[in-house]
Amino acid sequence: MRPKEDYTRLVVTSFSLTLAIFVAFQVYLLREPGRIATVEAHDKVIAVAAGQSLFQKNCALCHGDQGKGNSAPALNDKTFLNTADDDTLFNVVSAGVPSTEMPAWNSAHGGPLTDEDVKQVVAFMRAWQPTAADIRAAPPNGDADRGRTLYTNVCAVCHGDQGQGTDKAVALNDPQKLKAFDDGWYRATIAKGRPDKGMPTWGTVLAPQQISDLLALLDLWRQNAAPATAITTTSSVTGTSSVTATPSITTTQATTATTEVARPSNPGGPGAAIGLTGDGKAGEQVYVASCQKCHGPQGTGNVANPGSDDGTIPPLAPIDATLVSKDAKVFATNLDLFIEHGSKPKGPHPKEVMAAWGRR
């Protein structure tokens, strides 16, 4: 008869091992959140560093090294960062902002960045949030010299080189208006525009600092206000005349005010091309490669554009009357504005839109 077997030692050992595994698992669970937080913090540091490199390479030129704004709106702003979540930032960086200078950066929309790249840029921007200043609540001080340069490049084409007004837009350098409206009104008008009057919404294009620079120029005009006189401007397209109350201006300025300058729907000033010498043969190659599909061989047009008022894309031969000018510089400027910034044809839903070739 076999002796009775004793399993007590095995049972105790098994229970002890089970208890040890259970305790170890609980310790692991208790320590896991801290480990995960450490890993996430490390990943965040890496993402922010990579995003900073991408931002400096692709975004800083327009938005400033630290996102405080340059030729584009400030991103390092408390109100903006508190309002925009990560998904919104990702979508804006990826797809761009229509009708502005902000292009699409994600490769899914034709840009150079991957999804991971865009997420890293967003991580870098989000890292500003704890210390971001409320730029919109405290507008920066303006600089009249910078404002004059910006005005010449962006505003003068409609409001005149000295703010005297043209047949396209009202006078800004008008003592009565400058006295009647304060900087707050002008800031809001520049930022929000007056679409019913043809005034673009510049707040989506200009940084707060740039708007402050324009206000500094208006303040300078306000301080040096001169009695307004009336000049007559003539449109080379319609042949009609209009009288506008403007400050006293020189003969040279009056000549500028009567020169018709065509405008595309998209905002912006002339690019560097108008100061360069072109090559006709090279231009022909560019036209065939990039322009012919819309404007037709030899610029004859007749390419359908459903949804536009005209129904077709405008021909380039002959040149549209609104672009023609006896002044070669004005003629070059007219062409450059459309090529540089593009334009959306009039109509409910035009299928084809003139691209902004100056950004390519």
C-alpha positions as CSV (number, residue, x, y, z in Angstrom):
1,M,0.0,0.0,0.0
2,R,1.4,3.4,-1.1
3,P,1.9,6.0,1.5
4,K,-0.4,9.0,1.5
5,E,1.1,11.9,-0.6
6,D,1.4,15.3,1.0
7,Y,0.8,18.3,-1.4
8,T,0.9,21.0,1.2
9,R,4.3,22.3,0.2
10,L,3.2,22.5,-3.5
11,V,0.0,24.2,-2.7
12,V,1.8,26.8,-0.5
13,T,4.4,27.4,-3.1
14,S,1.8,27.8,-5.9
15,F,-0.2,30.2,-3.7
16,S,2.9,32.2,-2.9
17,L,3.8,32.5,-6.5
18,T,0.3,33.5,-7.5
19,L,0.2,36.1,-4.7
20,A,3.7,37.4,-5.8
21,I,2.5,37.7,-9.5
22,F,-0.7,39.5,-8.3
23,V,1.3,42.0,-6.2
24,A,3.8,42.6,-9.0
25,F,0.9,43.2,-11.5
26,Q,-0.6,45.7,-9.1
27,V,2.7,47.5,-8.7
28,Y,3.0,47.5,-12.5
29,L,-0.5,49.0,-12.8
30,L,0.3,51.6,-10.2
31,R,3.5,52.6,-11.9
32,E,2.1,52.4,-15.5
33,P,0.5,55.9,-15.6
34,G,3.8,57.5,-14.5
35,R,5.7,55.5,-17.1
36,I,3.2,56.4,-19.8
37,A,3.4,60.1,-18.8
38,T,7.2,60.0,-19.0
39,V,7.1,58.4,-22.5
40,E,4.5,60.9,-23.7
41,A,6.5,63.8,-22.3
42,H,9.6,62.5,-24.1
43,D,7.6,62.0,-27.3
44,K,6.2,65.6,-26.9
45,V,9.7,67.0,-26.5
46,I,10.8,65.2,-29.7
47,A,7.6,66.4,-31.6
48,V,8.0,70.0,-30.4
49,A,11.6,70.1,-31.5
50,A,10.8,68.6,-34.9
51,G,7.8,71.0,-35.2
52,Q,10.1,73.9,-34.4
53,S,12.4,72.9,-37.3
54,L,9.5,72.6,-39.7
55,F,8.0,75.9,-38.6
56,Q,11.2,77.8,-39.0
57,K,11.7,76.3,-42.5
58,N,8.1,76.7,-43.8
59,C,6.1,79.1,-41.6
60,A,8.4,81.7,-39.9
61,L,8.8,83.8,-43.1
62,C,5.1,84.8,-42.9
63,H,4.2,84.2,-39.3
64,G,7.5,85.2,-37.6
65,D,10.1,83.1,-35.8
66,Q,8.0,82.8,-32.7
67,G,4.6,83.1,-34.4
68,K,4.1,86.7,-33.4
69,G,3.1,87.6,-36.9
70,N,4.9,89.1,-39.9
71,S,3.2,89.3,-43.3
72,A,0.6,86.8,-41.9
73,P,-1.5,86.8,-38.7
74,A,0.0,86.0,-35.3
75,L,-0.3,82.4,-34.2
76,N,1.4,82.8,-30.8
77,D,-1.7,84.5,-29.4
78,K,-3.6,83.5,-26.2
79,T,-7.1,84.0,-27.7
80,F,-6.3,82.1,-30.9
81,L,-4.7,79.2,-29.1
82,N,-7.4,78.9,-26.5
83,T,-10.1,78.9,-29.2
84,A,-8.5,76.6,-31.8
85,D,-8.2,72.9,-30.8
86,D,-5.5,70.6,-32.2
87,D,-7.9,69.2,-34.9
88,T,-8.6,72.8,-36.1
89,L,-4.9,73.7,-36.3
90,F,-4.2,70.4,-38.1
91,N,-6.9,71.1,-40.7
92,V,-5.9,74.7,-41.3
93,V,-2.2,73.8,-41.7
94,S,-3.1,70.9,-43.9
95,A,-5.6,72.5,-46.2
96,G,-4.7,76.2,-46.0
97,V,-7.1,79.1,-46.0
98,P,-9.0,79.8,-49.2
99,S,-8.8,83.3,-50.7
100,T,-5.7,84.1,-48.6
101,E,-1.9,83.7,-49.0
102,M,-2.1,80.6,-46.7
103,P,-1.3,77.6,-48.9
104,A,-2.1,73.9,-48.2
105,W,0.9,72.2,-46.6
106,N,-0.3,68.6,-46.3
107,S,0.7,66.3,-49.1
108,A,-2.9,65.2,-49.3
109,H,-3.7,68.7,-50.6
110,G,-0.6,69.0,-52.8
111,G,1.8,70.4,-50.1
112,P,5.2,69.1,-49.0
113,L,4.4,67.9,-45.5
114,T,3.2,64.5,-44.2
115,D,0.4,64.0,-41.6
116,E,3.2,63.4,-39.0
117,D,5.0,66.6,-40.0
118,V,1.8,68.6,-39.6
119,K,1.1,67.1,-36.2
120,Q,4.6,68.1,-35.1
121,V,4.0,71.7,-36.3
122,V,0.8,71.7,-34.3
123,A,2.7,70.4,-31.2
124,F,5.2,73.3,-31.5
125,M,2.4,75.8,-31.8
126,R,0.6,74.3,-28.8
127,A,3.7,74.6,-26.7
128,W,3.3,78.4,-26.9
129,Q,-0.1,78.3,-25.1
130,P,1.0,78.5,-21.4
131,T,2.9,81.7,-22.0
132,A,1.2,83.2,-25.0
133,A,0.3,86.9,-24.8
134,D,-3.2,88.1,-25.7
135,I,-2.1,90.0,-28.8
136,R,-5.6,90.8,-29.9
137,A,-6.5,92.4,-26.6
138,A,-3.4,94.6,-26.6
139,P,-2.6,95.7,-30.2
140,P,1.1,96.3,-30.8
141,N,2.5,99.8,-31.3
142,G,2.7,100.7,-35.0
143,D,5.5,102.1,-37.1
144,A,4.6,104.7,-39.7
145,D,7.6,103.9,-42.0
146,R,6.7,100.2,-42.1
147,G,3.0,101.3,-42.6
148,R,4.0,103.5,-45.6
149,T,5.8,100.6,-47.2
150,L,2.9,98.3,-46.6
151,Y,0.4,100.9,-47.8
152,T,2.3,101.4,-51.1
153,N,2.4,97.6,-51.8
154,V,-1.1,96.8,-50.7
155,C,-3.4,99.8,-50.4
156,A,-2.3,102.4,-52.8
157,V,-3.6,100.6,-55.9
158,C,-7.1,101.4,-54.7
159,H,-6.8,104.4,-52.3
160,G,-4.1,106.3,-54.2
161,D,-0.4,106.6,-53.5
162,Q,-0.9,109.4,-50.9
163,G,-4.3,108.2,-49.7
164,Q,-6.0,110.8,-52.0
165,G,-8.5,108.2,-53.3
166,T,-9.2,107.0,-56.9
167,D,-12.3,105.9,-58.8
168,K,-11.9,102.5,-57.1
169,A,-11.9,103.5,-53.5
170,V,-12.5,106.5,-51.2
171,A,-9.8,108.9,-49.9
172,L,-8.2,107.9,-46.7
173,N,-6.0,111.0,-46.3
174,D,-9.0,113.1,-45.6
175,P,-8.9,115.4,-42.6
176,Q,-12.6,115.2,-41.9
177,K,-12.7,111.4,-42.0
178,L,-9.5,111.1,-40.0
179,K,-11.0,113.3,-37.3
180,A,-14.4,111.6,-37.3
181,F,-13.1,108.0,-36.9
182,D,-10.6,106.8,-34.4
183,D,-8.0,104.0,-34.6
184,G,-10.4,101.4,-33.3
185,W,-12.8,102.0,-36.1
186,Y,-10.0,101.9,-38.7
187,R,-8.6,98.7,-37.2
188,A,-11.9,97.0,-37.3
189,T,-12.6,98.2,-40.9
190,I,-9.2,97.0,-42.1
191,A,-9.5,93.6,-40.3
192,K,-13.2,92.9,-41.2
193,G,-13.3,94.7,-44.5
194,R,-16.4,96.2,-46.2
195,P,-17.3,93.6,-48.7
196,D,-20.4,95.5,-49.9
197,K,-18.0,98.4,-50.8
198,G,-15.4,96.1,-52.4
199,M,-13.0,96.4,-49.4
200,P,-11.4,93.0,-48.7
201,T,-11.2,91.4,-45.3
202,W,-7.5,92.1,-44.6
203,G,-7.6,90.5,-41.1
204,T,-7.1,87.1,-42.7
205,V,-4.0,88.3,-44.5
206,L,-2.3,91.0,-42.4
207,A,-0.8,90.4,-39.0
208,P,-2.0,92.6,-36.1
209,Q,1.4,94.3,-36.2
210,Q,0.9,95.3,-39.8
211,I,-2.5,96.7,-39.2
212,S,-1.0,98.8,-36.3
213,D,1.7,100.0,-38.8
214,L,-1.0,101.2,-41.2
215,L,-2.8,102.9,-38.3
216,A,0.4,104.7,-37.4
217,L,0.5,106.0,-41.0
218,L,-3.1,107.2,-40.7
219,D,-2.1,108.9,-37.4
220,L,0.7,110.7,-39.2
221,W,-1.7,111.9,-41.9
222,R,-4.1,113.0,-39.1
223,Q,-1.3,115.1,-37.5
224,N,-0.3,116.6,-40.9
225,A,-3.9,117.0,-42.2
226,A,-4.1,119.4,-45.2
227,P,-7.3,121.0,-46.6
228,A,-9.1,118.7,-49.0
229,T,-9.6,119.6,-52.6
230,A,-11.6,117.9,-55.3
231,I,-10.0,116.1,-58.2
232,T,-11.6,114.3,-61.1
233,T,-10.7,110.7,-61.9
234,T,-11.4,109.2,-65.2
235,S,-11.9,105.5,-65.9
236,S,-10.1,104.3,-69.1
237,V,-12.7,101.6,-69.3
238,T,-16.0,103.5,-69.0
239,G,-14.9,107.0,-69.9
240,T,-16.9,108.3,-67.0
241,S,-15.6,110.8,-64.5
242,S,-16.2,111.2,-60.8
243,V,-15.3,113.9,-58.2
244,T,-13.7,112.8,-55.0
245,A,-12.8,115.0,-52.0
246,T,-9.1,114.6,-51.4
247,P,-6.2,116.4,-49.7
248,S,-4.1,118.9,-51.7
249,I,-1.9,116.8,-54.0
250,T,0.8,117.5,-56.6
251,T,0.4,117.3,-60.4
252,T,2.4,114.0,-60.3
253,Q,0.1,112.5,-57.8
254,A,-3.0,113.6,-59.7
255,T,-1.6,111.8,-62.8
256,T,-1.3,108.7,-60.7
257,A,-4.8,109.0,-59.4
258,T,-6.2,109.1,-63.0
259,T,-4.4,106.0,-64.1
260,E,-6.6,103.0,-64.3
261,V,-5.3,99.9,-62.5
262,A,-7.2,96.7,-63.0
263,R,-7.7,94.6,-59.9
264,P,-8.3,90.8,-59.4
265,S,-10.6,89.6,-56.7
266,N,-7.8,88.4,-54.5
267,P,-5.9,91.0,-52.5
268,G,-2.2,91.8,-52.7
269,G,0.3,94.2,-54.3
270,P,2.6,93.8,-57.3
271,G,5.4,91.2,-57.1
272,A,9.1,91.4,-58.0
273,A,8.4,90.4,-61.6
274,I,7.4,93.9,-62.8
275,G,11.0,95.1,-62.1
276,L,12.6,92.3,-64.0
277,T,13.4,91.9,-67.7
278,G,11.5,88.9,-69.3
279,D,12.4,86.4,-72.0
280,G,9.7,86.0,-74.6
281,K,10.7,82.5,-75.7
282,A,10.9,81.3,-72.1
283,G,7.5,82.9,-71.4
284,E,6.1,81.0,-74.4
285,Q,7.2,77.7,-72.9
286,V,5.7,78.7,-69.5
287,Y,2.4,79.7,-71.2
288,V,2.1,76.4,-73.0
289,A,2.9,74.4,-69.9
290,S,0.8,76.3,-67.4
291,C,-1.7,78.7,-69.1
292,Q,-2.7,77.3,-72.4
293,K,-5.1,74.7,-70.9
294,C,-7.3,77.5,-69.6
295,H,-6.8,80.4,-71.9
296,G,-6.4,78.3,-75.1
297,P,-3.7,78.2,-77.8
298,Q,-2.3,81.7,-78.6
299,G,-4.6,83.0,-75.8
300,T,-7.8,82.7,-77.9
301,G,-9.9,81.4,-75.0
302,N,-13.2,79.7,-75.6
303,V,-12.6,77.3,-72.7
304,A,-15.8,76.6,-70.9
305,N,-16.2,77.7,-67.2
306,P,-19.6,76.6,-65.9
307,G,-20.9,78.6,-63.0
308,S,-19.3,81.9,-64.0
309,D,-21.2,84.9,-65.3
310,D,-19.2,84.8,-68.6
311,G,-19.5,81.0,-69.0
312,T,-16.0,80.8,-70.4
313,I,-12.4,81.6,-69.2
314,P,-11.5,85.1,-70.6
315,P,-9.2,85.1,-73.7
316,L,-5.8,86.8,-73.6
317,A,-5.8,87.7,-77.3
318,P,-6.9,90.4,-77.5
319,I,-6.0,91.6,-74.1
320,D,-9.0,92.6,-71.9
321,A,-9.6,96.4,-72.0
322,T,-9.4,96.7,-68.3
323,L,-5.8,95.6,-68.4
324,V,-4.6,97.8,-71.2
325,S,-2.8,101.1,-70.4
326,K,-0.6,103.4,-72.4
327,D,1.7,103.4,-69.4
328,A,3.9,100.3,-69.8
329,K,4.5,100.1,-66.0
330,V,0.8,100.2,-65.3
331,F,0.1,97.6,-67.9
332,A,2.8,95.3,-66.4
333,T,1.3,95.9,-63.0
334,N,-2.2,95.0,-64.2
335,L,-0.9,91.7,-65.6
336,D,1.3,91.0,-62.6
337,L,-1.6,91.4,-60.1
338,F,-3.6,88.7,-61.7
339,I,-0.7,86.3,-62.2
340,E,0.8,87.0,-58.8
341,H,-2.4,86.6,-56.7
342,G,-5.0,85.0,-58.9
343,S,-8.6,85.9,-59.2
344,K,-12.1,84.3,-58.8
345,P,-14.4,85.0,-61.8
346,K,-17.8,86.6,-61.0
347,G,-20.6,84.1,-60.8
348,P,-22.4,81.8,-58.3
349,H,-20.0,78.8,-58.5
350,P,-17.3,79.1,-61.2
351,K,-15.7,75.7,-61.9
352,E,-12.4,77.2,-62.9
353,V,-10.5,79.9,-60.7
354,M,-7.4,81.8,-61.6
355,A,-4.6,80.3,-59.5
356,A,-2.1,82.5,-57.6
357,W,1.0,81.7,-59.6
358,G,3.2,84.0,-57.6
359,R,3.3,81.4,-54.8
360,R,4.4,78.5,-57.0
